Amino acid sequence: MLSQIRESELQAIRSFHSSQLIRNKYENILENLDSGIILFDSDGVLAFVNVQMAKLLGVSRKSLTGCTLTQLVRHPQLSRFKKRKVLRIFRETVFHRKRFHELVDEYGRSWLITMTYGDQMEGDFLISVKDVSDFKRIEQSAYQNDKLAMLGKISASIAHEIRNPLTSIRGFIQLLRPHLVSLGKDEYARIILTEIDRANDIIYEFLNSSKPSAPETKIVSVSSLLKEVVLLTESEALMKGCQINLHTDETPPAYISVDVKQIKQVILNIIKNALDAINEHHDENITGMIDISARDNGKHIKICISDNGGGMDQNTLNHLFNPFFTTKESGTGLGLSVSYSIIRNHGGSIAVDSQVGAGTEFVITFPKLEVSEV
């Protein structure tokens, strides 16, 4: 009888140790997830928070455990931005029964927040937070490609429906021009021809934007390419009271294989946008500055173009490379869309970092050619 009791006690101890090991194992998994995890019990008290969530909140785990939601949003270590987001998520969860939330933080990163609650949680609230910035970038890239494909179809239709009639109209106006000259109305003919040519130029730009031609690449020194671009823009910059600084101390020289004409178009477009941004944010006490530099990180060449203009908000950044999106009154919204396509066709990438009132930086990345390839 005594041996049976002891055996039963041993089994209970083994069972306890086994369940404790399993619990420790699951807690270890939760601790090391790349997602932030936080658990509020049925009384609204924070019962568990993993390392990643504490990092995201910027608050020590020790000070979080045992907090209520009210204490959390009043926590002295929690930033005002995060307090607002926590309250917004709470309201949307309670009043609108939302289980999934998306938000962009103060650094431009995208986060997916999932709320799990209900009968299966026995009154507890489990909140997980995951960084989905990379997925958003892939989604944006796919969306951009779809838009460009759609733009190509529209362009083909426009070329057929508008360009041919304009050519015919231009021909007839030229035939009528001698009669208009005899009537003293040559100015009318000149204006009509000028406007037709302008319409054709717009259509040409539109067609090129939808499907940039395949790059005719050649090997070029990065420094020589940038020096040529600066020479083309220096006079306009000086007229606008702006200074362009070129930093190309390359030892040894770096080379890339690109279509020089297309890449010049890209860089010139970015510099022109920078000049416009500086002009709009003009301050007589501050000189407009555009800094252009090239960085060699071994496998890639990064061309950086930064300005001290007014900068852009997050909404503008999210749509910056979309066709027809522009913040300018007279802009077509095609320049950066074309630039995006050209760089992708070269196997490169383009990124932008900007803050309102703090200027903008574009970074264009190209594969670097090794010396043996030059």
C-alpha positions in Angstrom: 0.0 0.0 0.0 2.8 2.4 1.0 4.7 1.6 -2.3 1.6 2.4 -4.3 1.2 5.8 -2.6 4.9 6.5 -3.3 4.5 5.4 -6.9 1.5 7.7 -7.3 3.4 10.6 -5.8 6.4 10.0 -8.1 4.0 9.9 -11.1 2.5 13.2 -9.9 5.9 14.8 -9.6 6.9 13.5 -13.1 3.7 14.8 -14.5 4.3 18.2 -12.9 7.9 18.4 -14.1 6.7 17.3 -17.6 4.0 20.0 -17.7 6.5 22.6 -16.4 9.0 21.7 -19.1 6.3 22.0 -21.8 5.2 25.4 -20.3 8.8 26.6 -20.2 9.3 25.4 -23.8 6.3 27.3 -25.0 7.2 30.4 -23.0 10.7 30.2 -24.6 9.2 30.1 -28.0 7.0 33.1 -27.3 10.0 35.0 -25.9 12.0 34.5 -29.0 9.3 35.2 -31.6 10.0 38.1 -34.0 6.5 39.3 -33.3 5.6 41.2 -30.2 3.2 39.4 -27.9 1.2 40.8 -25.0 -1.5 39.1 -22.9 -4.1 40.8 -20.7 -6.1 38.5 -18.4 -9.8 38.6 -17.8 -9.4 41.3 -15.2 -7.6 43.5 -17.7 -4.2 43.1 -16.0 -1.1 42.6 -18.2 -0.1 39.0 -17.4 2.6 38.3 -20.1 4.8 40.4 -22.4 7.7 39.0 -24.5 11.0 40.7 -25.2 10.1 41.9 -28.7 6.9 43.7 -27.5 8.8 45.4 -24.7 11.3 46.6 -27.3 8.5 47.9 -29.6 6.9 49.8 -26.8 10.2 51.1 -25.5 9.3 50.1 -22.0 11.1 47.7 -19.6 9.3 44.3 -19.2 9.5 44.5 -15.4 7.6 47.8 -15.3 4.9 46.4 -17.7 3.9 43.3 -15.8 0.9 43.8 -13.7 -0.2 47.0 -15.4 -3.8 47.7 -16.4 -4.5 49.3 -19.8 -5.0 52.7 -18.0 -1.7 52.3 -16.3 0.0 51.4 -19.6 -1.2 54.5 -21.5 0.0 56.6 -18.6 3.3 54.9 -18.4 6.1 57.6 -18.2 8.4 55.6 -20.6 5.7 55.2 -23.3 6.0 57.8 -26.0 3.0 60.1 -26.8 2.8 58.6 -30.3 2.5 55.1 -29.0 -0.1 56.1 -26.4 -2.3 57.5 -29.1 -2.0 54.4 -31.1 -2.8 52.1 -28.2 -5.9 54.1 -27.4 -7.0 54.1 -31.0 -6.6 50.3 -31.2 -8.5 49.9 -28.0 -11.4 52.0 -29.2 -11.6 50.2 -32.6 -11.4 46.8 -30.9 -14.1 47.5 -28.3 -16.6 49.7 -30.2 -16.1 48.2 -33.8 -15.0 44.7 -32.8 -12.0 44.9 -35.1 -9.5 42.1 -34.8 -6.9 43.3 -37.3 -5.3 46.7 -37.3 -2.7 48.2 -39.6 -0.6 51.3 -38.7 2.5 53.1 -39.7 4.9 54.2 -37.0 6.9 57.4 -36.7 9.7 55.8 -38.6 7.6 54.8 -41.6 7.5 51.1 -40.8 4.2 49.2 -41.3 2.8 47.0 -38.5 0.0 44.4 -38.4 -1.7 44.1 -35.1 -3.9 41.0 -34.4 -6.3 40.8 -31.5 -7.4 37.4 -30.2 -10.2 37.1 -27.7 -13.5 35.4 -27.1 -14.7 32.1 -25.6 -11.5 30.2 -26.7 -9.4 32.7 -24.7 -11.5 32.4 -21.5 -11.8 36.2 -21.1 -8.1 36.9 -21.9 -6.9 39.3 -24.6 -3.9 38.2 -26.7 -2.3 40.9 -28.8 0.4 40.2 -31.4 2.3 42.8 -33.4 4.3 42.0 -36.5 6.5 44.2 -38.8 5.1 43.8 -42.3 7.2 46.6 -43.9 8.8 44.2 -46.4 5.5 42.7 -47.4 4.1 46.2 -47.9 7.1 47.1 -50.1 6.5 43.9 -52.2 2.8 44.7 -52.4 3.6 48.3 -53.5 6.0 47.1 -56.1 3.4 44.7 -57.5 0.8 47.4 -57.5 3.3 49.7 -59.2 3.9 47.2 -61.9 0.2 46.6 -62.4 -0.3 50.3 -62.8 2.5 50.6 -65.4 1.1 47.7 -67.3 -2.4 49.4 -67.4 -0.7 52.6 -68.4 0.9 50.8 -71.4 -2.5 49.7 -72.6 -3.9 53.2 -72.3 -0.9 54.6 -74.1 -1.4 52.3 -77.1 -5.0 53.4 -77.4 -4.1 57.1 -77.1 -1.4 56.7 -79.8 -3.9 55.3 -82.2 -6.9 57.5 -81.3 -5.2 60.9 -81.0 -1.8 61.0 -82.7 -3.0 60.1 -86.2 -5.8 62.7 -86.2 -3.3 65.4 -85.0 -1.0 64.5 -87.9 -3.8 65.0 -90.3 -4.8 68.3 -88.8 -1.3 69.5 -88.9 -1.0 68.6 -92.6 -4.2 70.5 -93.5 -3.2 73.6 -91.5 0.1 73.7 -93.4 -1.8 73.5 -96.7 -4.1 76.3 -95.6 -1.2 78.5 -94.3 -0.6 80.4 -97.6 -4.3 81.4 -97.7 -4.1 82.6 -94.0 -0.9 84.5 -94.8 -2.7 86.3 -97.7 -5.5 87.2 -95.3 -3.0 88.5 -92.7 -3.8 85.7 -90.3 -0.5 83.8 -90.3 -0.3 84.2 -86.6 -3.4 81.9 -86.3 -1.6 79.2 -88.3 1.5 79.6 -86.2 -0.4 79.2 -82.9 -2.3 76.2 -84.2 0.9 74.4 -85.3 2.6 75.2 -82.0 -0.3 73.8 -80.0 -0.5 70.7 -82.1 3.3 70.1 -81.6 2.8 70.7 -77.9 0.0 68.1 -77.8 2.3 65.7 -79.7 5.1 66.3 -77.2 2.7 65.5 -74.3 1.6 62.3 -75.9 5.2 61.3 -76.7 6.1 61.9 -73.0 3.1 59.8 -71.9 4.1 57.0 -74.3 7.7 56.9 -73.0 6.5 57.0 -69.4 4.4 53.9 -69.8 7.1 51.8 -71.4 10.6 53.1 -71.3 12.7 51.7 -74.1 15.1 48.8 -73.3 18.4 50.3 -72.0 21.4 50.4 -74.3 24.0 49.9 -71.7 27.6 50.9 -71.7 30.3 50.9 -69.0 30.7 54.4 -67.4 32.5 55.9 -64.5 30.1 57.0 -61.8 32.1 60.2 -61.1 32.1 61.2 -64.8 28.4 60.5 -65.1 27.6 62.7 -62.0 29.9 65.5 -63.2 28.1 65.7 -66.5 24.7 65.9 -64.7 25.9 68.6 -62.4 27.2 70.7 -65.4 23.7 70.4 -66.9 22.0 71.7 -63.8 24.5 74.2 -62.2 23.2 77.2 -64.2 19.6 76.6 -63.3 20.5 76.0 -59.7 22.5 79.3 -59.5 19.5 81.2 -61.0 17.4 79.8 -58.2 19.9 80.7 -55.6 20.8 77.1 -54.9 24.1 75.4 -54.5 24.9 71.9 -55.8 27.7 70.0 -54.0 29.3 67.0 -55.7 31.2 64.5 -53.6 33.0 61.9 -55.9 36.3 61.0 -54.2 36.6 57.5 -55.7 39.7 55.6 -55.0 39.8 53.4 -57.1 37.1 54.6 -59.6 33.8 52.9 -59.6 32.0 51.7 -62.7 28.5 50.7 -63.6 26.8 49.4 -66.8 23.9 51.7 -67.7 22.1 53.5 -70.5 23.7 56.9 -69.9 20.9 58.9 -71.5 18.2 57.2 -69.4 20.1 57.4 -66.1 20.9 61.1 -66.7 17.1 61.6 -67.2 16.5 60.0 -63.8 19.1 62.0 -61.9 18.1 65.3 -63.7 14.5 64.7 -62.8 15.3 64.1 -59.1 17.5 67.3 -59.0 14.8 69.3 -60.7 12.3 68.1 -58.1 14.8 69.1 -55.4 15.2 72.6 -56.8 11.4 72.9 -56.9 11.2 71.7 -53.2 13.8 74.2 -52.2 12.2 77.0 -54.1 8.8 76.3 -52.4 10.5 76.2 -49.0 12.6 79.3 -49.7 14.2 81.0 -46.7 16.3 84.1 -47.4 18.5 83.2 -44.4 19.2 79.6 -45.6 21.0 78.7 -48.8 19.4 76.0 -50.8 21.7 73.0 -50.9 21.7 69.8 -53.0 24.3 67.2 -52.1 25.2 64.5 -54.6 27.5 61.6 -53.7 28.4 58.1 -54.6 29.1 55.3 -52.1 30.7 52.0 -52.9 29.7 49.2 -50.5 31.5 46.5 -52.3 28.8 44.9 -54.5 26.7 47.9 -55.2 27.1 51.6 -56.0 24.7 53.9 -54.2 24.1 57.4 -55.7 22.6 59.7 -53.1 20.8 63.0 -53.9 19.7 65.0 -50.8 18.3 68.5 -50.4 17.3 70.8 -47.6 13.9 71.6 -49.0 10.5 71.3 -47.3 10.4 67.5 -47.2 7.4 65.2 -47.7 4.8 63.7 -45.3 4.2 59.9 -45.1 1.1 60.0 -47.4 3.1 61.7 -50.2 6.0 59.1 -49.7 3.5 56.2 -50.0 2.3 57.4 -53.5 5.5 59.0 -54.7 6.2 56.6 -57.6 2.6 56.1 -58.7 1.8 57.3 -62.2 -0.1 60.6 -62.3 0.6 61.4 -58.6 1.9 64.9 -58.2 1.9 67.7 -55.6 2.7 70.3 -58.3 0.0 72.4 -59.9 1.6 72.0 -63.4 3.1 68.5 -62.9 2.1 65.4 -64.9 3.0 63.0 -62.1 5.0 60.9 -64.6 8.6 61.8 -63.8 9.3 59.6 -60.8 7.1 56.8 -62.2 9.3 56.8 -65.3 12.5 56.9 -63.2 11.2 54.0 -61.1 10.8 51.9 -64.3 14.1 52.9 -65.8 16.0 51.9 -62.6 14.2 48.6 -62.3 15.0 47.9 -66.0 18.7 48.3 -65.0 18.4 45.8 -62.2 18.7 48.6 -59.6 16.5 50.1 -56.9 15.4 53.5 -55.7 14.5 54.5 -52.1 13.6 57.8 -50.6 13.8 59.1 -47.0 12.1 62.4 -46.2 10.6 64.3 -43.2 8.5 67.5 -43.3 10.8 70.4 -42.7 14.0 68.3 -42.8 14.6 67.8 -46.5 14.7 64.7 -48.7 17.2 62.1 -49.8 16.9 59.7 -52.8 19.2 56.7 -52.9 19.7 54.9 -56.3 21.4 51.6 -56.1 23.1 49.8 -59.1 25.1 46.6 -59.3 28.8 47.5 -59.3 31.1 46.3 -62.1 34.3 44.6 -60.9 37.6 45.9 -62.3 38.1 42.7 -64.3 34.7 43.4 -66.1 35.7 46.9 -67.2 
